[in-house]
Amino acid sequence: MSAVEKPGAPPNFWGDMPEEEYYASERVKNHQERFKTPHGTLFTQSWIPIEGPVKGIVCMTHGYGSDTGWMFQKISIAYAQWGYAVFGTDLLGHGRSDGLRCYMGDMEKVAAASLYFFKAMRDSEAYKDLPAFLFGESMGGAATLLMYFQDPDGWDGLIFSAPLFVMPEPMKPSWWRLTAYGFLFGLADTWAVMPDNKMVKKAIKDPEKLKIIASNPRRYTGPPRVGTMRELCRVCAFFQENFEKVTIPFLTCHGTSDEVTAPESSTELYERAKSEDKTLKLYDDMYHSLVQGEPDENANRVLADMREWLDARSEKLFRSRTSS
């Protein structure tokens, strides 16, 4: 099942310019294809720098209700401009991938599907010797951390932007509501009937960027589904019990005024993970969407911090592998 695009919606977040011309103007090559996994078929994209050697690969996961084809590309393109091969998938149930829209009744399966594609890219002849990183934004951070637990030895680092590891109070479904739907023996799992707090307005600080994000023809705007909220609660509880098992280098970034995912998600990961190389960046008065939704000055500050962290580790890994 594919997303139904809204009639009259703009073709791309940048306007009417043909895609090939836009990507060329950004100095990246974009490739799109459908990729079959054991869990369903994914819509995938890559952003590769046009010039210069590739420093490493970064596999990116978007947030709830979003996809890789709209303003999430602001992050993907930036990383490619820095010299990285970037790969992304629309999560199952999102964008142009298989699945009922925004139904994630099994987050392990959702993560495993994207991981199947990411591993194929990471282990391909072109990139198998390069440093490899996972990136997750918002709920995509939860999917990314699950990918790490499913494949803990395959990656050189993790990058998180406002990840969802701790369920914030405004998002928590009531116990009685989940229990009541649970008595229906799974029949209600796909129902889009959970309270909707319209979090997108709380995620985006820049009003002009909010208009662009809201015009995404593939963005899910319905109420949350029962199974999705049940599963997100379960996954957050799982993280609470397993933060100490994170041993990989990571960077996690969060705005202190984020009302969509709790900043405690990043601080708890930082405080409890056993990683020797770990970095926490908290940005005063920034909202949830650190790159797509903040004024350019703020977004560029976040991107600069991400680039500094990523370049330092990629260069160190490259030197160690080429000298051995």
C-alpha positions in Angstrom: 0.0 0.0 0.0 1.4 3.4 -1.0 0.8 6.8 0.3 -1.8 8.9 -1.4 -0.3 12.2 -2.4 -2.4 15.3 -1.8 -3.9 16.9 -5.0 -2.4 20.3 -5.8 0.6 19.8 -3.6 4.0 21.1 -4.8 6.2 18.5 -6.5 9.2 19.1 -4.3 10.0 21.1 -1.2 12.3 23.4 -3.3 9.6 24.2 -5.9 9.2 23.4 -9.5 12.9 23.0 -10.6 13.4 19.5 -12.2 15.0 17.1 -9.7 18.2 16.5 -11.7 18.8 20.2 -11.9 18.2 20.8 -8.2 20.5 18.0 -7.1 23.2 19.1 -9.6 22.9 22.6 -8.1 23.6 21.1 -4.7 26.6 19.2 -6.0 25.1 15.7 -5.3 23.8 12.8 -7.3 20.5 11.4 -6.2 19.3 7.9 -7.0 15.9 6.4 -6.1 14.7 2.8 -6.2 12.4 0.3 -4.6 14.3 -2.3 -2.6 12.9 -5.7 -1.6 13.6 -6.9 2.0 12.2 -10.0 3.9 9.9 -7.6 5.7 8.5 -5.6 2.7 9.5 -3.4 -0.1 11.1 0.0 0.7 11.4 3.2 -1.2 15.1 4.1 -1.0 17.3 7.1 -1.9 21.0 7.9 -2.1 22.8 11.2 -2.2 26.4 10.9 -3.4 28.9 13.8 -3.7 29.6 14.6 -7.3 33.2 15.5 -6.8 36.0 14.3 -4.5 36.7 11.1 -2.6 33.9 9.6 -0.4 34.9 9.8 3.3 32.4 7.3 4.6 28.8 6.3 4.5 25.9 7.5 6.6 22.6 5.6 6.7 19.7 7.9 7.7 16.3 7.3 9.2 13.5 9.9 9.3 10.9 10.6 12.0 7.2 9.7 12.6 4.9 10.5 9.7 7.7 11.8 7.5 9.7 10.4 4.7 13.0 10.8 2.9 11.6 12.8 0.0 10.8 16.1 1.5 12.7 18.4 3.9 14.5 15.5 5.6 16.7 15.8 2.5 18.2 19.0 3.9 20.2 16.8 6.3 21.0 14.1 3.7 22.2 16.7 1.1 24.3 18.5 3.7 26.1 15.3 4.7 26.7 14.4 1.0 28.2 17.9 0.4 30.7 17.1 3.2 31.9 14.1 1.3 29.8 11.3 2.6 27.7 8.7 0.7 24.2 9.0 2.2 21.5 6.4 2.1 17.9 6.6 3.4 14.7 4.6 3.3 11.1 5.5 3.9 10.3 3.4 6.9 7.7 0.7 6.5 4.3 2.4 6.8 5.7 5.7 5.6 6.2 7.6 2.4 6.5 5.4 -0.6 7.4 2.2 1.2 5.0 -0.8 1.8 2.7 -0.9 4.8 -0.4 0.7 6.3 0.3 4.5 6.8 2.0 5.1 10.1 1.3 1.6 11.5 4.3 0.3 13.3 3.0 -2.6 15.3 6.4 -4.2 15.3 9.3 -1.8 15.6 11.8 -4.6 15.4 10.5 -5.5 12.0 10.4 -1.8 10.9 14.1 -1.4 12.0 15.1 -4.7 10.4 13.7 -3.8 7.0 15.7 -0.6 6.8 18.8 -2.3 8.3 18.6 -4.9 5.5 19.0 -2.2 2.9 21.7 -0.2 4.9 23.8 -3.4 5.3 23.6 -4.1 1.6 25.0 -0.6 0.9 27.6 -0.7 3.7 28.9 -4.1 2.6 28.9 -3.3 -1.1 32.2 -3.3 -3.0 32.2 0.5 -3.3 31.9 1.2 0.4 32.9 -1.9 2.3 36.3 -0.4 3.5 34.9 3.0 4.5 33.7 4.2 8.0 30.0 3.6 8.4 27.5 5.5 10.6 23.8 5.3 11.4 21.8 8.5 11.8 18.3 8.8 13.3 16.0 11.8 13.8 13.1 11.8 16.3 11.3 8.4 16.2 13.9 7.5 13.6 16.3 7.7 16.5 14.4 4.8 18.2 14.5 2.8 15.0 18.3 3.5 14.6 19.0 2.4 18.2 17.1 -0.8 17.5 19.2 -1.3 14.3 22.3 -1.0 16.5 21.1 -3.6 18.9 20.3 -5.9 16.0 23.8 -5.4 14.4 26.0 -4.0 17.2 29.4 -4.8 15.5 28.7 -3.5 12.0 28.9 0.3 12.6 31.5 2.9 13.6 29.2 5.4 15.2 25.7 6.7 15.8 24.3 10.2 15.3 21.0 11.3 16.8 18.9 14.4 16.3 16.2 14.8 19.0 15.8 11.0 19.4 12.8 9.3 21.0 14.0 7.1 23.8 11.9 8.5 26.6 8.1 8.9 26.0 7.2 12.6 26.9 4.1 13.0 29.0 2.1 14.8 26.3 2.6 11.9 24.0 1.9 9.1 26.5 -1.3 7.2 25.8 -3.3 6.5 28.9 -3.0 3.0 30.4 -6.8 2.6 30.4 -7.1 3.4 26.7 -4.4 0.9 25.6 -5.9 -1.7 28.0 -9.4 -1.2 26.6 -8.2 -1.6 23.0 -6.1 -4.6 24.1 -9.3 -6.4 25.1 -10.3 -6.5 21.4 -7.5 -9.1 20.9 -5.6 -7.1 18.3 -8.6 -6.1 16.2 -8.1 -2.5 17.2 -4.3 -2.5 16.6 -4.5 -0.6 13.3 -7.2 1.8 14.3 -6.2 5.5 14.0 -8.1 6.5 17.1 -5.5 7.6 19.6 -5.4 11.2 20.9 -3.6 13.5 18.4 -1.7 16.4 20.0 -0.7 18.0 16.6 2.9 17.9 17.5 4.2 19.3 14.2 3.4 22.9 15.3 5.5 22.3 18.4 8.3 20.9 16.4 9.0 23.7 14.0 10.1 27.2 15.2 10.5 29.0 11.9 6.9 29.7 10.6 7.9 29.8 6.9 9.6 26.4 7.3 6.4 25.1 9.0 4.4 26.0 5.9 6.8 24.0 3.7 6.9 21.0 6.0 3.1 21.0 6.3 2.8 20.9 2.5 4.6 17.6 2.2 2.1 15.5 0.1 3.2 12.3 1.7 3.2 13.4 5.4 0.8 11.4 7.6 -1.7 13.7 9.3 -4.2 11.3 10.8 -4.5 10.3 14.5 -1.9 7.8 15.8 -2.8 4.1 15.5 -3.3 2.0 18.6 -0.5 -0.5 17.7 1.9 2.3 16.9 1.5 3.9 20.3 1.6 0.6 22.1 4.8 -0.3 20.4 6.5 3.0 20.9 5.8 2.7 24.7 7.2 -0.8 24.7 10.4 0.3 22.8 11.0 3.3 25.1 10.7 0.9 28.1 13.1 -1.4 26.4 15.6 1.4 26.0 15.3 2.3 29.7 16.5 -1.2 30.5 19.3 -1.3 27.9 21.1 2.0 27.7 24.1 0.5 29.4 24.5 -1.9 26.5 25.4 1.0 24.1 29.2 0.9 23.7 29.6 2.5 20.3 30.8 6.1 19.7 27.8 8.4 19.4 26.7 12.1 19.2 23.2 13.0 20.4 21.7 16.5 19.8 18.6 17.9 21.4 16.9 21.3 21.8 16.1 22.3 25.4 12.6 23.5 24.3 11.7 20.3 22.5 8.1 19.3 23.4 7.9 16.4 21.0 10.7 14.2 22.2 12.0 14.7 25.7 15.6 16.1 26.0 15.9 13.4 28.7 16.1 10.9 25.8 19.6 12.3 24.9 20.8 13.0 28.5 19.8 9.5 29.7 21.6 7.9 26.8 24.7 10.0 27.4 24.8 9.4 31.2 24.1 5.6 31.1 25.7 4.4 27.9 29.1 2.6 28.4 30.6 4.1 25.3 34.0 5.6 25.9 33.5 8.1 23.1 30.2 9.9 23.6 29.0 13.5 23.0 25.9 15.3 24.1 24.9 18.6 22.5 22.0 20.6 24.1 20.8 23.7 22.3 19.2 26.4 24.4 15.7 27.4 23.3 15.7 25.2 20.2 12.6 23.1 19.3 12.4 19.6 18.1 13.3 19.9 14.4 16.9 21.1 14.7 17.8 21.3 11.1 14.6 21.6 9.0 12.6 23.7 11.5 14.9 26.2 13.1 16.0 29.5 11.6 19.0 29.1 9.4 21.5 30.4 11.9 20.5 27.7 14.4 20.3 25.0 11.9 23.7 25.8 10.6 25.1 25.6 14.1 23.7 22.1 14.6 25.0 21.0 11.2 28.5 22.4 12.0 28.6 20.4 15.3 27.5 17.2 13.4 30.2 17.8 10.7 32.9 18.4 13.3 32.1 15.2 15.1 31.7 13.1 12.0 34.8 14.3 10.2 37.0 13.8 13.3 35.9 10.1 13.6 36.0 9.4 9.9 39.5 10.7 9.5 40.7 8.8 12.6 39.2 5.5 11.3 40.5 6.0 7.8 44.0 6.6 9.1 43.9 3.6 11.3 42.7 1.3 8.5 45.0 2.5 5.8 48.1 2.3 8.1 47.4 -1.3 9.3 
